[in-house]
Amino acid sequence: MKRISDLLQNERAWVDFVLSKTALILASVVVIAAIYHFAVTMNEVSQQRELDMLSTELLTYIDKVGSSPDEVNVTYTFNKERFSNYQKQRATIFISGEYIVINADIDGRCIISAKAPAFRVYPYSPSVLCDDLRSEYGSSGNITEPIRAEHADVIGYLTARTGEVSIDTSDQVHIQKIFIYFVDDLNVEKIGYVLVYQ
């Protein structure tokens, strides 16, 4: 009993006790904060990976169509089960001539997946392409109406005309490879474009 009363009256023992408990509490707070931060980071990494898979899947279809030696027309449907998590997170998909972007706002944080296609992409329908070419060059660019222009001029014109187009994930996406025919001084030549449109 004397030892307990000595301990209760020893101020140094109480100071050591309070300091050790305070240090334990602070260490616990740091560990809990680190675990929370790790969990949030792992969740973001998982969501980033999922968006990357979605954009890679669409890009694979585009590149497969672009690599075809012939004109091809396929439809792509977004996997509703995989994409449903992002529809409620206000995910948007944009396609331009240079990239495919999926942008999702998850818990106030913007997560982006951007991929570049390997082929020339024009994010509009064939009729829009023909109208653009006809208004600039006087012909539609098909085999019966080749364009009288240089190869580089046609590509430069279409690149300048290509904007960023939003894609609705509830609709099918048409992915079509076409050839634009043009006449130089001697020959009729062609260049391939992948049209991505709804």
C-alpha positions in Angstrom: 0.0 0.0 0.0 2.9 2.3 0.8 4.2 1.9 -2.8 0.9 2.9 -4.3 0.7 6.0 -2.1 4.3 6.9 -2.9 3.4 6.5 -6.6 0.4 8.7 -6.3 2.4 11.5 -4.7 5.4 11.3 -7.0 4.8 14.1 -9.5 7.5 12.8 -11.9 5.7 9.5 -12.2 2.5 11.2 -13.1 4.3 13.4 -15.7 5.9 10.3 -17.2 2.5 8.5 -17.2 0.7 11.4 -18.9 3.4 11.9 -21.5 3.5 8.2 -22.4 -0.3 8.0 -22.8 -0.2 11.2 -24.9 2.5 9.7 -27.1 0.4 6.5 -27.5 -2.7 8.5 -28.5 -0.7 10.6 -31.0 0.9 7.5 -32.5 -2.6 5.9 -32.8 -3.9 9.0 -34.6 -1.0 8.9 -37.0 -1.5 5.2 -37.7 -5.3 5.6 -38.2 -4.7 8.5 -40.6 -2.1 6.5 -42.6 -4.5 3.6 -42.9 -7.3 5.9 -44.0 -5.0 7.6 -46.6 -3.8 4.2 -47.8 -7.4 3.0 -48.2 -8.4 6.1 -50.1 -5.4 5.9 -52.4 -6.0 2.2 -53.1 -9.7 3.1 -54.0 -8.5 5.8 -56.4 -6.0 3.4 -58.0 -8.7 0.8 -58.4 -11.0 3.4 -60.0 -8.2 4.7 -62.3 -7.5 1.1 -63.4 -11.2 0.5 -64.2 -11.4 3.7 -66.3 -8.2 2.7 -68.1 -9.7 -0.6 -68.9 -12.9 1.0 -70.3 -10.9 3.5 -72.5 -8.5 0.7 -73.6 -11.4 -1.5 -74.6 -12.9 1.3 -76.8 -9.4 2.1 -78.2 -8.8 -1.5 -79.1 -12.0 -1.5 -81.2 -10.9 1.7 -83.0 -7.4 0.5 -83.6 -8.6 -2.9 -84.9 -10.9 -1.2 -87.4 -8.1 1.2 -88.3 -5.7 -1.6 -89.0 -8.0 -3.3 -91.5 -6.9 -3.0 -95.1 -10.5 -2.7 -96.2 -13.4 -0.4 -95.4 -15.1 -1.8 -92.3 -18.1 -0.8 -90.2 -18.6 -2.2 -86.7 -20.6 -1.2 -83.7 -19.4 -1.0 -80.1 -21.6 -1.2 -77.1 -20.4 -0.1 -73.7 -20.5 -2.8 -71.1 -23.3 -1.4 -69.0 -22.4 -3.5 -66.0 -18.9 -2.2 -65.8 -19.8 1.4 -66.7 -22.8 1.7 -64.4 -20.6 2.6 -61.4 -19.3 5.6 -63.4 -22.7 6.8 -64.8 -23.8 7.8 -61.3 -20.4 9.5 -60.8 -21.0 11.8 -63.8 -18.5 10.1 -66.1 -18.2 11.5 -69.6 -16.4 10.2 -72.7 -14.9 12.5 -75.3 -13.4 11.5 -78.6 -11.3 13.8 -80.9 -8.9 13.2 -83.7 -6.0 12.8 -81.2 -7.4 11.1 -78.1 -10.1 9.3 -76.2 -10.8 10.6 -72.7 -13.0 9.2 -70.0 -13.5 11.7 -67.2 -15.2 10.8 -63.9 -15.9 12.9 -60.9 -15.7 10.5 -57.9 -16.2 11.9 -54.5 -15.2 15.4 -55.6 -12.0 14.1 -57.3 -11.5 14.1 -61.0 -10.2 10.9 -62.4 -9.1 10.9 -66.1 -8.1 8.2 -68.5 -6.7 9.4 -71.8 -5.6 7.2 -74.7 -4.3 8.1 -78.1 -5.5 6.0 -81.1 -2.9 4.7 -83.5 -4.9 5.8 -86.6 -6.5 9.0 -87.9 -9.8 9.5 -86.2 -12.7 11.7 -87.3 -15.4 11.8 -84.6 -18.3 12.4 -87.0 -20.5 10.4 -89.4 -19.7 9.7 -93.1 -22.3 12.2 -94.2 -20.6 15.0 -92.1 -17.2 14.0 -93.5 -18.6 14.2 -97.1 -20.2 17.5 -96.5 -17.0 18.9 -95.0 -14.9 17.7 -97.9 -17.5 18.9 -100.5 -17.7 22.4 -98.9 -13.9 22.7 -98.9 -12.8 20.9 -102.1 -15.9 20.6 -104.2 -16.1 16.8 -104.1 -16.9 14.2 -101.4 -13.6 12.3 -101.6 -15.2 8.9 -102.5 -13.8 6.8 -105.4 -16.2 8.4 -107.9 -15.5 12.0 -106.7 -11.8 12.2 -105.7 -10.5 15.4 -104.2 -8.0 17.5 -106.2 -5.6 18.4 -103.4 -2.4 17.3 -101.8 -2.4 14.5 -99.3 -1.0 16.7 -96.5 -3.6 19.5 -97.2 -6.5 17.0 -96.8 -5.1 15.7 -93.5 -4.4 19.2 -92.3 -7.9 20.4 -93.1 -9.6 17.4 -91.4 -7.4 17.8 -88.4 -8.3 21.5 -88.0 -12.0 20.6 -88.4 -12.0 17.9 -85.8 -13.3 18.9 -82.4 -14.0 17.1 -79.2 -17.2 15.1 -79.3 -19.0 13.7 -76.3 -20.2 10.1 -76.5 -23.3 8.8 -74.8 -22.6 5.4 -73.1 -26.2 4.3 -73.4 -26.1 4.3 -77.2 -24.1 2.2 -79.6 -20.9 3.7 -81.1 -20.3 3.2 -84.8 -16.7 2.7 -85.7 -16.1 2.8 -89.5 -13.0 2.8 -91.6 -13.3 4.7 -94.9 -10.9 5.8 -97.5 -10.7 9.4 -98.8 -9.6 9.4 -102.5 -7.6 12.3 -103.9 -6.0 13.1 -107.2 -2.5 14.4 -107.4 -0.9 15.2 -110.8 -0.9 11.6 -112.1 -2.6 9.1 -109.8 -5.6 8.6 -107.7 -4.5 7.8 -104.1 -6.3 7.2 -100.9 -5.9 7.8 -97.2 -7.7 5.9 -94.4 -9.7 7.5 -91.6 -11.6 5.9 -88.7 -14.9 7.5 -88.1 -16.3 7.2 -84.6 -19.9 8.5 -84.2 -23.3 7.8 -82.8 
